[in-house]
């Protein structure tokens, strides 16, 4: 059977200056409000209404067995809105390794690719693929939160974290305040009204191969700009975890169209799955 890494008993990691920590409802530890065990479990963390860049980072527990394959690493979370109607809330879920805090800056290896005035909100860099929406960057001492990315153009909120907008020259270093290696990420959209819904992302083999230490994995959640019209809403995070492949598992557990059709008709596909994997099957949450 696959193992699911859930948040351990630690509280949230320190978010960067300029970010707010989502409030905890129902429990006093992040483990309590993240480790959902049943459909009536009311624990959750709640981001501020209409917030962009709220950050929640939780440490995952250590696996019993270290996977020996890059297949079948699945990141999952459960989200909802605080009330019906209004704008759509969106959140990015990231799997990271080696995260410590977001208070120190490291060289991203990208550079500013334009002369920037003190108010411009679209920042052109030499390599936008190094960043993600919700990241905090620092240029010449000024901090900025990335809200969206179009190739090498970063749309940002200027002067965050107590810093002020300033003039910057092309060619200077762009520092990344987000620590730890990004393994994989996905964006959760169309979060339904008040009903918590699971989102699942299967890491590619290349993404899973980036994991070098399964005892040092973290989930990082970042609120993104809301979409649509109407009143602003709060995003709620109920659960998060990472499913790891079972010992000996070597193949993707993905049904073909024919197998899916047979399964819906009530025919068993267990023997076929077992044949493919040598007797180990991986099931959804």
Residue pairs with C-beta under 8 A, 6 or more apart in sequence:
1 246
1 280
2 72
2 243
2 244
2 245
2 246
2 249
2 282
2 283
3 63
3 64
3 65
3 243
3 244
3 246
4 241
4 242
4 243
4 244
4 285
5 60
5 61
5 62
5 63
5 214
5 217
5 241
5 242
5 243
5 244
6 31
6 34
6 35
6 60
6 61
6 240
6 241
7 30
7 31
7 34
7 35
7 58
7 59
7 60
7 61
7 219
7 240
7 241
8 31
8 58
8 59
8 60
8 61
9 29
9 30
9 31
10 29
10 30
10 31
10 58
10 59
11 29
11 30
12 21
12 30
12 56
12 57
12 58
13 57
13 58
13 59
13 99
13 100
13 101
13 102
13 218
14 101
14 102
14 103
15 21
15 54
15 55
15 56
15 57
15 102
16 55
16 102
16 103
16 136
16 143
16 161
16 177
16 178
17 103
17 143
17 160
17 161
17 162
18 53
18 136
18 143
18 145
18 160
18 161
18 162
19 53
19 54
19 55
19 102
19 136
19 145
20 47
20 48
20 51
20 54
21 54
21 55
21 56
22 45
22 46
22 47
22 48
22 54
22 56
22 237
23 45
23 46
23 48
24 30
24 33
24 45
25 33
25 42
25 43
25 44
25 45
25 46
26 32
26 33
26 42
26 43
26 44
27 33
27 43
30 45
30 56
30 58
31 58
32 43
33 43
33 44
33 45
34 43
34 45
34 58
34 237
34 238
34 239
34 240
35 239
36 43
36 78
36 196
36 238
36 239
41 238
43 238
44 80
44 196
44 236
44 237
44 238
45 56
45 236
45 237
46 82
46 234
46 235
46 236
46 237
47 54
47 56
47 89
47 91
47 223
47 234
47 235
47 236
47 237
48 54
48 234
49 82
49 232
49 233
49 234
50 87
50 226
50 232
50 233
51 223
52 145
52 147
52 157
52 223
52 224
52 225
53 134
53 136
53 145
53 147
53 157
53 160
53 222
53 223
54 222
54 223
54 235
55 102
55 134
55 220
55 221
55 222
56 220
56 221
56 237
57 96
57 99
57 102
57 218
57 219
57 220
57 221
58 218
58 219
58 240
59 217
59 218
60 217
60 218
60 219
60 241
60 242
62 214
62 215
63 214
63 215
63 244
65 247
66 214
67 73
67 214
67 244
67 245
67 247
67 249
68 247
68 248
69 245
69 249
69 250
70 205
70 206
70 208
70 209
71 205
71 208
71 245
71 249
71 250
71 251
71 252
72 202
72 243
72 244
72 245
72 249
72 252
72 253
72 282
73 184
73 202
73 203
73 207
73 208
73 211
73 242
73 243
73 244
73 245
74 200
74 201
74 202
74 203
74 242
74 243
75 93
75 95
75 184
75 186
75 200
75 201
75 203
75 219
75 241
75 242
75 243
76 198
76 199
76 200
76 201
76 239
76 240
76 241
76 242
76 243
76 285
77 93
77 188
77 198
77 199
77 219
77 221
77 237
77 238
77 239
77 240
77 241
78 196
78 197
78 198
78 199
78 237
78 238
78 239
78 240
79 89
79 91
79 188
79 191
79 196
79 197
79 199
79 235
79 236
79 237
79 238
80 191
80 192
80 193
80 194
80 195
80 196
80 197
80 235
80 236
80 238
81 89
81 191
81 192
81 193
81 194
81 233
81 234
81 235
81 236
82 194
82 233
82 234
82 235
82 236
83 193
83 194
83 233
84 193
84 194
85 193
85 230
85 231
85 233
86 228
86 230
86 231
86 232
86 233
87 226
87 227
87 228
87 229
87 230
87 231
87 232
87 233
88 189
88 190
88 191
88 226
88 227
88 228
89 191
89 223
89 226
89 233
89 234
89 235
90 187
90 188
90 189
90 191
90 223
90 224
90 225
90 226
90 227
90 235
91 187
91 188
91 191
91 221
91 222
91 223
91 224
91 235
91 237
92 132
92 133
92 134
92 185
92 186
92 187
92 188
92 221
92 222
92 224
93 185
93 186
93 187
93 188
93 199
93 201
93 219
93 220
93 221
93 240
94 132
94 182
94 183
94 184
94 185
94 219
94 220
94 221
94 222
95 182
95 183
95 184
95 185
95 203
95 217
95 218
95 219
95 242
96 180
96 181
96 182
96 183
96 217
96 218
96 219
96 220
97 180
97 181
97 183
97 210
97 211
97 212
97 213
97 216
97 217
97 218
98 179
98 180
98 181
98 213
98 216
99 179
99 180
99 218
99 220
100 179
100 180
101 179
102 136
102 177
102 178
102 179
103 177
104 177
104 179
105 138
105 175
105 176
105 177
106 175
106 176
106 177
106 179
107 173
107 175
107 176
108 130
108 131
108 137
108 173
108 174
108 175
108 176
109 127
109 130
110 125
110 126
110 127
110 128
110 130
110 131
110 174
111 125
111 126
111 170
111 171
111 172
111 173
111 174
112 123
112 124
112 125
112 126
112 139
112 168
112 169
112 170
112 171
112 172
112 173
112 174
113 124
113 125
113 126
113 152
113 170
114 123
114 124
114 170
115 167
115 168
115 169
115 170
116 123
116 139
116 167
116 168
116 169
116 170
117 167
118 158
118 164
118 165
118 166
118 167
119 158
119 165
120 158
121 155
121 156
121 157
121 158
122 153
122 154
122 155
122 156
123 139
123 144
123 153
123 154
123 155
123 156
124 152
124 153
124 154
125 131
125 152
125 154
125 174
126 152
127 152
128 149
128 150
128 151
128 152
128 153
128 154
130 176
131 137
131 146
131 149
131 154
131 176
132 146
132 149
132 182
132 185
133 146
133 147
133 148
133 149
133 222
133 224
134 145
134 146
134 147
134 222
134 223
134 224
135 145
135 146
135 176
135 177
135 178
136 143
136 144
136 145
136 146
136 160
136 161
136 176
136 177
136 178
137 143
137 144
137 146
137 154
137 156
137 174
137 175
137 176
137 177
138 144
138 174
138 175
138 176
138 177
139 168
139 172
139 173
139 174
139 175
140 166
140 168
140 172
141 163
141 166
142 158
142 159
142 163
142 164
142 165
142 166
142 168
143 159
143 160
143 161
143 162
143 163
143 177
144 154
144 156
144 157
144 158
144 159
144 160
145 156
145 157
145 160
146 154
146 155
146 156
147 155
147 156
147 157
147 224
147 225
148 154
148 155
148 225
149 155
158 165
159 165
178 220
180 218
180 220
181 210
183 203
183 207
183 208
183 210
183 211
183 217
184 201
184 203
184 204
184 207
184 208
186 199
186 201
187 224
188 199
189 227
191 197
191 235
196 236
196 238
196 239
198 239
198 285
200 284
200 285
202 252
211 217
214 244
217 242
219 240
219 241
219 242
221 237
221 240
223 235
226 232
226 233
241 285
243 282
243 285
245 280
245 282
246 280
246 282
247 280
248 277
248 278
248 279
248 280
249 277
249 280
249 282
250 277
250 278
251 276
251 277
253 273
253 277
253 281
253 282
253 283
255 263
255 269
259 269
259 272
262 269
263 269
270 281
273 281
274 280
274 281
